[in-house]
Amino acid sequence: MLDRRSFLAAGGAAAALAALGLPEEALAANGLQLSQPSPFSFDRLVAQAKRLAAQPYVAAAPLAPDVLEKIDYDAHGKIKFDPANALFREGPGAFPVTFFHLGRFFQTPVRMHVLENSDGDAFAREVLYSPDYFSMPPDSPARALPPGAGFAGFRLQESRLGDQGKLDWQKNDWVAFLGASYFRAIGELYQYGLSARGLALDVAVPGKPEEFPTFTRFYFETPAANNTTSMTVYALLEGPSVTGVFKFVMQRGKAVIMDIDSRLFLRRDVARLGLVPLTSMYWYSETIKPTAIDWRPEVHDSDGLAIWNGAGERIWRPLNNPTQTRASAFADTKPRGFGLLQRDRSFDHYQDGVGYEKRPSLWIEPLGDWGEGSVQLIEIPTDDEIHDNVVAFWVPKADAKAGASYSLQYRLHWTDQEPFPSPLARCVATRIGRGGQPGQPRPQGVRKFMVEFIGQPLTTVPFGVKPELVLTAPRGKFSYVFAEAVPNGVPGHWRAQFDFTPEGNEPIDMRLYLKNGDQTLTETWLYQYQPG
């Protein structure tokens, strides 16, 4: 699991710049030092990744580990990139680029490059690390790093154009890439939360450690002068089991939209190949909260997994904090989308100034036919909010064998709600308590479930009619099954109630939706219940 707090927390210049059309005076003004140019194209980068995959993996030589270990959490927090040195600070385009410094928690050097065209050809020049780019104390251990050490990651700052940016670009960013292949974007509510990743390898595979491949190089395409809405970035991914290339076209609008073209090449077999992975945090919510675990009513970045499967069914799976790591698979063909969402938007439900109610939802929209496979959900126990303990991704049906390659295109929507809302009523709460009836002895081992739905179809239920529960489980017994309108005066807000007596001690997957006659009224609620 990734420590989220740590996360949140050259020569020939004149002639080469003139040949490339790069703004020499702008780069000189912000102090950036660039390497000599080298040819670049997406196809060339893909070919390089394919060649690397055919060779044994060679890990990068350690970079001054004695120095990096001294750049601990406190020392790293005192190192700030000086926005005066931002790439594209004066344009072209709207979004300056700033860089993260290396440290104890981010020791892999990442090489940053700027791209420019000359006579139709593209060239790359590395941005060479210098401590002068950063504001740091005179006695900072970072000053002992060697020249050209590299960076840990980068940020895309908010628009520098006054007519677009109400936020100060020097203090606010909208995309951040930092650590392995992790990256984040803010949503419509101007808040970071869950992360996306380039790739997830062997997550929760018994007896096999998870592998974390790394984005080792980034290439920033110089925007056109009139491009004030997007940035294009290329990345090289490297790891013991895989190489890959990613093209990110990132749009900054009301939400953040990323079109991604990925090419992957396997060096060796992978037991669980997690494509398009999302990583989030779920500690507890109104569903189950142990007594006095924390003063806040809820703590989570996401509260459920939503799936729009190839058959058109809309599914909502509330998240769990299990007692041991659990993996769930939802088989599908040609999925229409899935995502980890934060549906609960009420501050009163969190009571915390860190903005859990503003954390973005992240929806994956496949571009093209993904074929057969499964959406898989991994839930890992946690006893604090500092760990990302939830992972969701797409796993192709075919085994991931050495020599296999993948070409996958998709769109990420960092939004407030789902970008393609269902016409059905959606689930807004899952609550669990003791079974039985008030004022009577409560039966042992029986749980009462209250599942709330809200939406326009539930407003069409005739007066005096109650929706029917379609409720199933592979084992166990249901009782006291009925639906009622939530008594809060909100139209279309209904509650499904039932008691459940489990059989056995293994997890039980329950399934529920509401209907009226032949009309389906709600999305499908799935829940994995752990007896005891």
N, C-alpha and C positions, 0 to 999 in steps of 0.2 A: 504493500500500500504506500501511496505517496504521502509525504508529510505536507499537508496543504498549507500550513502556516509558513513553512519555509518557502513554499512556492510563491505565497502572496507577499509574502514578504518580498612613397618609394621612388624609384628613380625614373628618369625619362619622362617626367610628368608633363612638361609643356607640349612636347611634340605629340605624345600619346593622347593627351586630352584634346588637343586640336583635331587630331585624326578621328577621334570618337565623337566629337561634338559635345563632350561633357563640359559643363560650366566651370572652367578652371578657377575663375575668380570666386565663385560661390564655394567650391570645395576648399580653396585656400582660406577663405574667410572663416569657415568653421573648423579649420585645422585638421581635416581628415587627410590621412596619408593613404595613397592607393598604390597597389602593385602594378607591374607591367600588364598590359592587356593580353587575354588569351581568347580564342574563338569559343563561342557558346551557341548552343541551340538545345531545345527540348529533346529532339531526337538524339543529339550527340550525348546528352546526359543519360538518356535511357540506355544507349549502347554501352556507355561506361558502366552503368549499374549491372547490365547483363554480363559484361566481361568480369566484373568483380565477383559476381555470384558463382562463376566457374572456378574461382580461385579460393584457396583456404583463407579463412578470416584472419586478419592480422589486426589486433587491437592497437589503437594509437598508443604511442609511448607516453608514460605518465609525465605530466607537466608539473614540475616543481611541487610535488605533493606536500612537502614540508611547509611550503608557503601557503598553499591552498587550505591546509588544515587550520592554519592560524586565522583565516578569514571566516570566522564562525558567524553565527546568526547576528550578534551585535556588531561585529566589525563589518559584515556585509551590508547591514542596514545603514551604515554611515557612508557608504560609497554610492554616490548619485551621479548618473549621467548628466552632463551639462547640456541643456537643450540648445545652447549656442553652437554645439558641435553636431546637431542632428543632421542626418542625411536628408536631403530635399527640404531643408529648413526654409529656403527661399524658393522652393519649387524646383522643377515643374510639378504640377499636381498639387493636391491639397494636404497630403498627409506626411509629415516628417517622420523619420524612423530613428528611434533611439535604441541603445543596446544595454543588456544586462551584463554585469561583471561576473567573472568566475569567482568561486568560493568553495567552502567546505562541502556544501550541499549540491553544488553544480560544478564538477571538476572536469568535465569533458569539453575541450575547446571546440567551439563552433565557428566556422569560417564564414564571414559575411562578404558578399560581392555585390557590386552595382553593375547593371547592364546598360549598354547603350548601343545604338545602331550607327553604322557608318557605311554608306553606299549599299544599303540592303543587308549587310552582314552584322551579326550581333557579336559583341565582345564583353568579356567579364573582367572586372578588376577587383581584387580583394581589398576590403577596408582593413588596413593594418592596425592592430591594437596599439594604443598608447595610453598610459595612465593620465595623460594630459586631457583626454576626453572626459574625464570624470572629476567630480568634486569629492575629495577624500581628505581625512586628517593627515597632517604631516608625518605622523608616526604609523600610518596604516600599513599593515603587513602586505597589502596589495602592491605597494611600491617596489617590492622585491621581485615581482614577476619579470620574466625575461621579455625583451622586445618582441612584438608580434605574437603575444601569447594567445590571442583569440578572445572570443566572447562566450557568454553562457547562453544568450538568447537575444530576442529583440521585442520591441513594442512598435505598433503603429499608433502614433499620436492622433488626437482629434484634429479636425480641420483647422488649418492656419488661416483660413479665409474668413474675414469678419462677417460676410453675409451668410455663411453656413454655420460657423461654429459659435454657439453661445457659450461653450466651455473653453477655458484657457488651454490651448493645445500643449503648452509647456508643463501642465500639471495633470492632464487627463489623456488616457489612451483608450483604444477600443478593441485592440487585439494584442495578445501577448503569447509568444512562443518561448517556453522555458522548461528545460529538463527532459531528457530522453526524446520522445516524440510527442510530448504533451503541448497542447495549445488551448487558449481560451478566448472568448469574445464576450463583450457585454451585450445585453439584450435591449429591449425597448425601454427598460426601467433603469438604464445606466448603472448596472451592477454586474460584477463578475460572480461566477458560481461554479458550476460543473465544468469539466474539461472534455475536450476531444483528444484523440491520439491518432498517430499515423497507423499504428498496428499494435495488436495485443497477441502475444505468443505464449501459449501453454498456461493460460490463467486457470488456476485451481485444478491442475492436473496432478493426481496423487503421485508422490514420489518424484516429481519433476519440477524444478524451480521455474518460475516465470522468467521469461527473457524480455529485456527492455531494449529494443533497437533504438538508435539515436539518429536524429537529424544532425548530420555533421557539417553540411554546407547549405547556405541559403543564397539565393540570387534575386536581387530586387530589380525588377524591370523599371527603367526610368519612365514615369508616366508622360503621356502627351500633355502639352501645355493646357489644353482645354478639358482634361480629365480631372474632375473634381469629386468623383464619387467612388472610385475603386483603386485598388492596388493589386498588382500581380507579382507573386513570389513563387520561385521554384525551390525545391528542397531535395537533397540526396539523403536517403535513409540507409544506414549500415548497421549490421549486427551479425552475430555468429551464425544465425540460421537464415538470414535474408538480406537482400539489398533491394532498394526501390527508389522511385522518383515520384515526386508529387508536384503538381501545378495547382496553386491556389489563386483563384480570382476572387478577391474579397471586396464586397460591396458594402458601403456604409450608408444606410438610409435610416428609416425609423427603426428597423431591426438591422442585424448584421447577417448577410447572406454570403456563403462561400461556395463557389463552384470548384470542385476538386476532380482532377484527372490523375489517377494513380496507376503506376506500373510496378509490379512486385515480382521478384525472382528468388526462389527458395534454394538455399545452399544445402539444406538437409531437411529430413522429415520433421514435421510439426504435428503434435498430437491434437492441439486445438488452435486452429488458425482463426483469430478474431479480426475480421475486417471491419473497418469503419467503427472503431470502438469509442464508447462514451464512458466516462468515469465520474462518479458523483459520490456524495456523502448522504447517508441516511442513518441517523442515530435513533430517534424515536419520534412518534407523532401521536395524534389522538387515538390511533388504532390500539396500541398497547404501550403504556408508559409505566415502568416499575415505580413503586412508591418512593418518592423523595430522591429520585436519581439526579435531579437538577431543578433549579428554580423556574426554568422556562417551560411553558406548556409543550412546545415542539422545537426540535432542532433537526433540520435537514435542508440540503440544497435541492433535492428532488423528492417527490413523494410517490411517483409511480412510473411504470413503463407502459407506454401506449403503443399499440400496433395496429396498422391498417394492412391486413393481409391481402394476398393475391386473390382470395375469394370475395373480398369486399367487406369482411367482417371487421368491426371496430372492437378492439380489446383494451381493457384497462386492468393492469396488474399492480395493485398497491405493493410498495416495497416493504421488506422485512429486515430487521436486524436479528439474524438467526443466532442460535447458540453454537452452531458450527457452520463452516462454509457450505453453501448450497448452490447447485447449478440447475437451472431450469432451461428447457429448450422448447421452442415453439416452431414446429416444422412449417415450412411455407414454400411456395413456388411463385416467383415473380412478385415479391413483396412491393406494396405501394408506399410503405414508409413505416418508420418506428422512431421512438425517441424517449428520453428520460425527461419528464415534465415536472414543473413545480406548479401545481394547480391551486394550492392554498395561498391566496394573496392577501390575507388579513393580518395586519401587524399585531392585532390583539391575540392572535394564535401563537405568536413567537415572543413578543415583548423584549426584543433584543435589537439594539441599535446597529448591528452589523448587516441588517437588511436581508434576512432570509426570505421575507415576503416579496423581495424584488429580484431574487435570483432567476436567471434566464432559464427557459425551457429550451431544449435542443432537439430538433427534429431532423431526421435523415430522410431525404427524398432520393430514391434511386433514379439515376438517369440511364435508361436502357434496361435490358433484361438481365437480371441477376441469376436467373435459373432456379435450381432447387437448393435448398439449404434450410437453415433455421436461425431465428433470432434467439440468442442465448443470453441469459441473465445470470450473473454471478453475484451472490450476496455473501459478504464476509462479516463475521462478528466484529463489533467495535464497542468501546465503552467511553468514547469521547468524540468530539466533533473535528479533531485535527486530522483524521484519516479519511481518505477516499476509499470506501468499502463496498461500492456498488459498481459493477462493470456490465455494460450491454454491448453486443456486437453481432455481426452477421457471420455465420460459419457455413461455407459451401458444403454441399452434400459429399462431394468426392474427397477422398483422403488427400491431405496436403503432403506430397512427396517431394523429395529433393529433385531439382530440375524443373519443377512446375512453375508456371508463370501466370500472373493475373493482371488483367486490365479492368479497372473498375472506375466508373464515373458516378458522381453523386453530388448532391447539394445539401449543405448544412444550413438550417434556419435557426438562428439564435433569437428567440422571440419571447413574447409574454405568454401567448397561448399557442395551441397547435396552428400551423399555417393553413391547414386544410381541415377545418372543423367539421365534425360529423353532424348530419341532420338529426341524429338521435340524441336523446337526453344523455348527459355524461355523469359519471360517478364523481362525487365531490367529497365523500367521507366514508371511511370504514371504521366502525367502532366495535370493540369486543368487550364483553363483560361476563359476569356469572350468569349461567342459565337459570331457568325456573321463573317463578312468579313472585312479585313483592309480597311480603307478609307471610310467605310460606317457606318451609325449609328448602334450601337450595340443593339440588342434586349434585353429587360429586362428579367432577370430570365433564360437566356439560357447560358449553359456552353459548352465550347469546351474541348474535351478530346483528348489527344495525348498519345497513348499507344505503347511503343516500344518493339519489339521482336528482338532477335538475335539468330542465330543458323543455322546449316548445311542445314536443310530442306528448308530454305528460299533462299539458294543459287541455288536450283534446279528450281526455277521459271523461265520459258523461257523469253528471252529478249522481251520486249514489252508487257508482260503480268503482270497484277497486281493481287496479292492475293485477294480473296473474304473475306469480313468480315461477319462472322456469329454472329449477334449481337441481343440480346434480353433484355427486361426489362418488369416487370409485368405491368407497366403503364408509361405514358410519350411518347414523340415523338422524333425520331432520324431524323437528316437531315445532309446534307453535309458529307455523309458517303463514305470514300474511303481509300485506302492504297497507300503509296509511299515509295520508298527506302530512307533511311536517307542519305542526301548528304554529307557523311563523308568518302566515299571510302571504308568502311568496308563491305566485302561480307556478305550477309545474314542478314543485319541490316535494318529492315523495321519498318514503323510507321503506325499504324492504327489511322485514324482521324474521328471524328464525333462530331456534335453538339447534345445536349440533352436538350429538353424542358420538365421539370418534371410536374407531376400532383400531387397536394396535398403537404402536408408538412412533411409526414412521410418518413423515410429512404427508398431508392429504391435500390434493388440489381440488378446490371447489369452483363451481361455475354457476353464474347467475345472470339472468336478464329479465326484464319486465315486458309483458305484452298485453294487448287487449284484443281478444279474438285472434285474428290472423295478423294483426299489426304489431310489429316489433317496436317497442317504445324507447329502449335504452341500448347503449353499448353493452358488450359482454364484460361482466366483472369476473376476473379470475383471482383466486387467492390461495396461497399455500399456507395451510395451517399446521403448526407443529403441536401435536397433543402434549399436554403437560407443561 
